[in-house]
């Protein structure tokens, strides 16, 4: 059954919904987007009052996002959930799932079980923890235990000098130790900065015959859809401590998300990953892909 079929069945037969992220997950923004968009779909169908929704997350607090928060993300996302009557459980570890029932442990700050829940559901969507593929993970010394490639500051493997890695496959330590394992997300602009650094470093090696020197900034610029509103955050760099840590919500962010998606697809079709006007517009806000561009 497709997601749409399951949503249609939910609308026809309203029952409880669970949305969230399993222990070890790292891409929390998608879970928040899903729960807010689903809330909007159910309100538009006129049945939201018949569908209890709970947000279940391994994060130590709402708005942690695997980043130990960005700006005022905690209070803003808590407020957005309250406004939509969405209950939540943090420090949640899913014990096991049986038909229409999810069994969840809520841990305290010391990692001990504080509460146990058996929650009924008709529809559920949870972000899984990511792991590396066997073809990469099984190479001796290339990856960590999760199968993510261990790299230096130039995105180069610390074991194999002819291997570079960027994106979700890169090993990044968690932002902090949490009662339930919580991974570090690899956001879009952060990945673009990694790949830009790799392209320059390969050019240095292949064309100029010199060692790589380019480093990605790992800055993060994210726009999240929330159904009829949205959220935007800027973290430069993504990993704290940061030069900029800003989070905002509003209808404008929802429209910005729609506009950005259209712009991004058009940009990819044209084969221009970073038009000059985009590069300099972002630079005016202190956002660049390479560290040397920050300094120039």
HELIX and SHEET records of a PDB file:
HELIX    1   1 UNK A    3  UNK A   12  1                                  10    
HELIX    2   2 UNK A   28  UNK A   44  1                                  17    
HELIX    3   3 UNK A   48  UNK A   50  5                                   3    
HELIX    4   4 UNK A   73  UNK A   83  1                                  11    
HELIX    5   5 UNK A  134  UNK A  137  1                                   4    
HELIX    6   6 UNK A  188  UNK A  206  1                                  19    
HELIX    7   7 UNK A  251  UNK A  270  1                                  20    
HELIX    8   8 UNK A  276  UNK A  284  1                                   9    
HELIX    9   9 UNK A  291  UNK A  295  1                                   5    
SHEET    1   A 4 UNK A  87  UNK A  89  0                                        
SHEET    2   A 4 UNK A  53  UNK A  56  1                                        
SHEET    3   A 4 UNK A  17  UNK A  21  1                                        
SHEET    4   A 4 UNK A 123  UNK A 127  1                                        
SHEET    1   B 3 UNK A  92  UNK A  98  0                                        
SHEET    2   B 3 UNK A 101  UNK A 107 -1                                        
SHEET    3   B 3 UNK A 113  UNK A 120 -1                                        
SHEET    1   C 3 UNK A 220  UNK A 225  0                                        
SHEET    2   C 3 UNK A 230  UNK A 236 -1                                        
SHEET    3   C 3 UNK A 244  UNK A 250 -1                                        
END                                                                             
